[in-house]
């Protein structure tokens, strides 16, 4: 992973300058830009309210009704019956995202994309060409507005944590320049709730509430012993540093997915094992295709099942050796699924691969390992299948599902319960 540590900048010069740029209601804003009839109206990008699914994003007009991303579409429809619902158009959003990131690249090569619609930029060295961090932020906002007819919110700060806070401060179409001196940083942070600290979720917030720590200022003033009792030694050190505005992280230029996965939510809860097997087979096909396109190999596979009552669990198992073979992934997925007792209908099923690596480490060959020549032929076959599907569609060629008899029932020791979502 490449990090632009210092950018050859002498230590005695001005502090680092980071921007966090966050597009405003990105998917919804693109839809409203391209469809004038949607402008000024509550717009929801996601599943329709009469189907099972969730909100991807909502326009600011829809947010006035309490609609937010990840909310069930049925709830969004209940809160705003006159809202306009449109399905996501990811190819179009990705195309616009490429245009946005091209604008970032005009001002600095040090861009860390966090998602399709937000990024960190280190503009420390760019100031000699384009002006101060605030000036660069305004230029980026102007370019995005004039060229793409969209708005974004930007935070300007001496580190990534503070820049992210800044971009959230005055949305939409906001620009916040945080203090760069320590007293100013501490004063800015003091009144903010502890939930603005990275790593403070619902459980940690409850622990802070029990300890009487409600604001970032309370964390600044708390003794190390108290913080350690609340969140442990490591958490105490991390959160105290953030509460004081300290964040040493650099821009990361090589950001790649740590996992590749695919899920399917059924319109109606499904109890047919044959149907579930069929859907799982197609999910694994897609994961395998993306894995081979990524160029890495997976060291483990993971199955996810969510029941009708929203109870969710996962099972996972390592592969005998790193792989991107569809046969290997299908075999593991069936082995993980075959031991599951369908105690109630299934709401969601998913499969993913984990532990992605670029090379296979040397290891002792097993008696039942396939010869290298056979593995090479299998990979060439998989690549040929990908090419056919890319040209003629995913249904152009399908594999037989009974590739080989899966191994015995999976051990329950890798089963992990999750909280309902």
C-alpha positions in Angstrom: 0.0 0.0 0.0 1.4 3.4 -1.0 1.1 6.3 1.4 2.3 9.8 0.4 4.1 10.3 3.7 5.1 14.0 3.9 5.3 14.4 0.1 8.9 15.5 0.5 7.7 18.4 2.7 10.1 19.7 5.3 8.8 19.1 8.8 9.2 22.8 9.7 6.7 24.0 7.1 3.0 24.6 7.5 0.8 21.7 8.8 -0.8 19.1 6.5 -4.0 20.1 4.8 -6.6 17.4 4.2 -10.0 17.7 2.5 -12.9 15.4 2.8 -15.3 15.8 -0.1 -18.8 14.2 0.3 -21.3 14.4 -2.6 -24.8 15.5 -1.4 -27.5 12.8 -1.7 -25.5 11.6 -4.7 -27.8 9.0 -6.3 -30.9 11.2 -5.7 -29.1 14.3 -6.9 -28.2 12.7 -10.2 -31.8 11.5 -10.7 -33.1 15.0 -10.0 -30.5 16.6 -12.3 -31.4 14.3 -15.2 -35.2 14.3 -14.6 -36.5 17.9 -14.1 -39.9 16.5 -13.1 -38.2 15.1 -9.9 -36.7 18.4 -8.7 -38.1 19.9 -5.5 -40.0 16.7 -4.7 -39.3 13.9 -2.2 -37.3 11.3 -4.2 -36.2 7.9 -2.9 -33.7 5.7 -4.8 -34.3 2.1 -3.9 -36.9 -0.6 -3.9 -40.5 0.4 -4.4 -42.6 0.7 -1.2 -44.8 -2.3 -2.1 -41.8 -4.6 -2.3 -39.2 -5.8 0.3 -36.0 -3.8 0.0 -34.3 -0.8 1.4 -33.6 2.9 0.6 -30.2 3.5 -1.1 -30.5 7.2 -0.7 -33.1 9.9 -0.4 -33.3 13.5 -1.6 -33.2 16.2 1.0 -36.9 16.8 0.4 -37.6 13.2 1.4 -35.3 13.4 4.4 -37.6 16.0 5.9 -40.0 13.1 6.4 -37.3 11.1 8.3 -36.4 8.9 5.4 -32.8 7.8 5.3 -30.5 5.2 3.7 -30.9 1.6 4.7 -34.5 2.2 5.9 -37.0 -0.4 4.7 -38.8 0.9 1.6 -42.2 0.1 3.1 -41.4 2.3 6.0 -40.3 5.1 3.7 -43.5 4.8 1.8 -45.5 5.0 5.0 -43.7 8.1 6.1 -44.1 9.9 2.8 -46.9 8.3 0.6 -46.4 10.9 -2.1 -42.6 10.2 -2.5 -41.3 9.2 -5.9 -39.4 5.9 -5.8 -36.9 5.0 -8.6 -34.6 2.0 -8.9 -30.8 2.6 -8.6 -29.0 3.1 -11.9 -25.5 2.1 -10.8 -23.7 2.2 -14.2 -24.8 5.9 -14.5 -23.8 6.7 -11.0 -20.4 5.1 -11.5 -19.9 7.2 -14.7 -20.6 10.4 -12.8 -18.4 9.3 -10.0 -15.5 8.9 -12.5 -16.1 12.5 -13.6 -16.1 13.7 -9.9 -12.8 11.9 -9.2 -11.3 13.3 -12.3 -11.9 16.8 -10.9 -10.2 15.8 -7.6 -7.2 14.6 -9.7 -6.8 18.1 -11.1 -5.7 19.4 -7.8 -3.8 16.6 -6.2 -2.6 13.0 -7.0 -3.2 12.1 -3.4 -6.8 11.0 -3.5 -8.2 8.2 -1.3 -11.7 7.1 -2.5 -13.8 5.9 0.4 -16.9 5.1 -1.8 -18.5 6.1 -5.0 -19.3 9.5 -3.7 -16.7 10.6 -1.1 -12.9 10.9 -0.8 -10.1 12.2 1.2 -7.6 14.5 -0.5 -4.2 15.6 0.7 -3.6 19.1 -0.8 -0.6 20.1 1.3 1.8 20.4 -1.7 -0.9 21.6 -4.0 -1.3 24.9 -2.2 1.8 26.4 -4.0 -0.1 26.0 -7.3 -3.8 26.5 -6.4 -3.9 28.5 -3.1 -4.9 27.6 0.4 -6.9 24.5 1.4 -10.1 26.6 1.6 -9.4 28.0 -1.9 -8.9 24.5 -3.4 -12.1 23.3 -1.7 -14.0 26.2 -3.2 -12.5 25.5 -6.7 -13.5 21.8 -6.4 -17.0 22.8 -5.4 -17.3 25.2 -8.3 -16.0 22.7 -10.8 -18.5 20.1 -9.7 -21.4 22.5 -9.8 -20.5 24.1 -13.1 -19.5 20.9 -14.9 -21.8 18.3 -13.4 -24.7 20.4 -12.0 -24.2 18.7 -8.6 -23.2 19.9 -5.1 -20.8 18.5 -2.5 -19.8 19.3 1.1 -16.2 19.8 2.0 -14.3 19.8 5.3 -10.8 21.3 5.4 -8.6 20.3 8.3 -5.1 19.2 9.4 -6.0 15.5 9.5 -8.6 13.0 8.1 -10.7 12.7 11.2 -11.3 16.4 11.5 -11.8 16.9 7.7 -14.6 14.2 7.8 -16.2 16.1 10.7 -16.0 19.3 8.7 -17.8 17.9 5.6 -20.7 16.7 7.8 -21.0 20.1 9.6 -23.0 22.2 7.1 -24.6 19.7 4.6 -25.8 20.1 1.9 -23.4 22.3 -0.2 -21.3 23.1 2.8 -17.7 24.2 3.4 -16.2 24.1 6.8 -12.6 25.0 7.6 -11.6 23.7 11.0 -9.0 25.3 13.3 -5.4 24.2 12.7 -4.1 25.2 16.2 -4.5 22.8 19.1 -6.6 25.2 21.4 -8.9 25.9 18.5 -9.3 22.2 17.7 -10.1 21.3 21.3 -12.6 24.1 21.6 -14.3 23.0 18.3 -14.6 19.4 19.4 -15.8 20.0 23.0 -19.5 20.5 22.5 -19.9 17.7 20.0 -21.6 14.4 21.1 -19.4 11.4 21.7 -21.0 9.7 18.8 -19.0 11.9 16.4 -15.9 10.0 17.4 -15.0 7.2 15.0 -15.6 3.9 16.7 -18.4 5.0 19.0 -21.5 3.1 18.0 -24.6 2.3 20.0 -22.9 -0.1 22.5 -20.0 2.2 23.2 -22.4 5.2 23.5 -24.4 3.3 26.1 -21.2 2.6 28.1 -20.2 6.3 27.9 -23.8 7.3 29.0 -23.4 5.0 32.1 -20.1 6.7 32.9 -21.6 10.2 32.4 -19.6 11.0 29.3 -21.9 12.6 26.8 -19.7 15.1 24.8 -16.2 15.0 23.3 -15.3 17.5 26.0 -16.2 15.0 28.6 -13.8 12.5 27.0 -11.1 15.2 26.9 -11.5 15.8 30.6 -11.9 12.1 31.7 -9.1 10.4 33.5 -7.2 7.6 31.7 -8.3 5.2 34.4 -12.0 6.0 33.8 -11.7 5.7 30.1 -10.0 2.3 30.4 -12.8 1.1 32.7 -15.4 2.1 30.1 -13.8 1.0 26.8 -10.6 -0.9 27.7 -6.9 0.2 27.4 -6.7 0.2 23.6 -10.1 1.9 23.1 -9.2 4.5 25.7 -6.0 5.5 24.0 -7.7 5.6 20.6 -10.7 7.7 21.6 -8.7 10.1 23.8 -6.5 10.9 20.8 -9.5 11.5 18.6 -11.2 13.6 21.3 -8.1 15.8 21.2 -8.2 16.0 17.4 -5.2 13.7 16.8 -5.2 11.4 13.8 -1.9 10.3 12.2 -3.3 8.4 9.3 -2.1 9.1 5.8 -3.8 9.1 2.4 -4.0 5.5 1.2 -3.7 5.3 -2.6 -4.2 1.5 -3.0 -7.6 0.8 -1.5 -9.0 -2.6 -2.5 -11.9 -4.6 -1.2 -11.0 -6.9 1.6 -13.9 -9.2 0.8 -16.1 -9.8 -2.2 -19.7 -10.8 -1.5 -23.2 -10.8 -2.9 -26.6 -11.1 -1.2 -30.2 -11.7 -2.3 -33.3 -10.5 -0.4 -36.4 -12.4 -1.3 -39.6 -10.5 -2.1 -41.4 -13.2 0.1 -39.8 -15.3 2.7 -38.5 -18.4 1.1 -38.7 -21.9 2.6 -37.9 -24.1 -0.5 -34.4 -25.6 -0.2 -34.4 -26.1 -4.0 -35.0 -22.4 -4.6 -32.4 -21.4 -2.0 -29.9 -23.7 -3.6 -30.6 -22.2 -7.0 -30.2 -18.6 -5.7 -27.0 -19.5 -3.8 -25.6 -21.1 -7.0 -26.1 -17.8 -8.9 -24.7 -15.7 -6.1 -21.5 -17.8 -6.1 -21.3 -17.5 -9.9 -21.3 -13.7 -9.5 -18.8 -13.7 -6.7 -16.4 -15.9 -8.6 -16.6 -13.7 -11.7 -15.8 -10.6 -9.6 -13.0 -12.4 -7.8 -11.3 -13.4 -11.1 -11.8 -9.9 -12.5 -10.1 -8.6 -9.3 -7.1 -10.8 -9.9 -6.6 -12.1 -6.4 -7.4 -15.4 -4.7 -9.6 -16.2 -1.8 -8.5 -18.0 1.3 -11.9 -18.5 2.8 -15.7 -18.5 2.1 -18.6 -17.2 4.1 -22.3 -18.0 4.0 -24.9 -15.6 5.4 -28.5 -16.5 6.2 -31.2 -14.2 7.6 -34.4 -15.8 8.8 -37.9 -14.4 8.7 -37.6 -13.0 12.2 -34.4 -11.1 11.2 -32.1 -13.3 13.2 -28.9 -13.6 11.2 -26.0 -16.0 11.4 -22.9 -16.7 9.3 -20.8 -19.8 8.7 -17.3 -19.7 7.2 -14.6 -22.1 6.3 -11.1 -21.8 4.8 -10.3 -23.2 1.4 -7.6 -25.9 1.3 -5.5 -23.4 -0.7 -6.1 -19.9 -2.1 -8.3 -20.1 -5.1 -10.6 -18.3 -7.6 -12.0 -21.5 -9.1 -15.8 -21.5 -9.4 -15.9 -25.2 -8.7 -14.0 -24.6 -5.4 -16.4 -21.8 -4.4 -19.5 -23.7 -5.3 -18.3 -26.8 -3.4 -17.6 -24.8 -0.3 -20.9 -22.9 -0.5 -22.9 -26.1 -0.7 -20.9 -27.6 2.1 -21.7 -24.7 4.3 -25.4 -24.6 3.3 -26.2 -28.4 3.4 -25.9 -28.6 7.2 -28.4 -25.8 7.8 -31.8 -26.8 9.1 -34.5 -24.7 7.6 -36.1 -23.9 10.9 -38.1 -21.0 9.4 -38.4 -19.3 6.1 -35.4 -17.4 4.8 -35.5 -13.6 4.2 -31.9 -13.2 2.8 -29.1 -15.4 1.7 -25.6 -14.3 0.8 -22.1 -15.7 0.0 -18.7 -14.0 0.0 -15.0 -14.7 0.0 -12.5 -13.4 2.5 -8.8 -13.2 3.1 -7.9 -12.1 -0.5 -4.3 -12.5 -1.4 -2.3 -11.8 -4.5 -0.1 -14.9 -4.5 -0.2 -18.5 -3.2 2.3 -19.1 -0.5 4.4 -22.3 -0.9 2.9 -25.3 1.1 3.2 -29.0 1.4 1.1 -30.6 -1.3 -1.8 -32.9 -0.2 -2.2 -36.4 -1.7 -5.5 -35.3 -3.2 -4.4 -32.0 -4.6 -5.1 -31.5 -8.3 -2.0 -31.4 -10.5 -0.8 -27.9 -11.6 -1.7 -28.7 -15.2 -5.3 -29.5 -14.2 -5.7 -26.4 -12.1 -4.3 -24.3 -15.0 -6.8 -25.8 -17.4 -9.7 -25.2 -15.0 -8.7 -21.5 -14.6 -8.5 -21.1 -18.4 -12.0 -22.7 -18.6 -13.3 -20.3 -16.0 -11.8 -17.3 -17.9 -13.4 -18.5 -21.1 -16.8 -18.8 -19.4 -16.4 -15.2 -18.1 -15.7 -13.9 -21.6 -18.8 -15.7 -23.0 -21.0 -14.3 -20.3 -19.6 -10.8 -20.7 -20.4 -10.9 -24.5 -23.7 -12.8 -24.4 -25.1 -12.3 -20.9 -24.9 -14.2 -17.7 -27.3 -16.9 -18.8 -25.5 -17.7 -22.0 -23.6 -20.6 -20.4 -24.3 -22.3 -17.1 -22.5 -24.9 -15.1 -23.9 -28.1 -13.9 -24.7 -27.8 -10.2 -23.6 -31.2 -9.1 -19.9 -30.5 -9.5 -18.9 -33.0 -6.9 -20.2 -34.4 -3.7 -19.6 -31.8 -0.9 -17.7 -32.9 2.2 -19.4 -33.8 5.4 -21.5 -31.4 7.6 -19.7 -28.2 8.6 -18.6 -27.9 12.2 -20.7 -25.5 14.2 -17.6 -23.9 15.8 -17.3 -21.3 13.0 -21.0 -20.2 13.3 -21.3 -16.6 14.4 -24.5 -15.0 15.5 -25.2 -11.4 14.3 -27.6 -8.8 15.6 -30.7 -8.3 13.6 -30.5 -5.5 11.0 
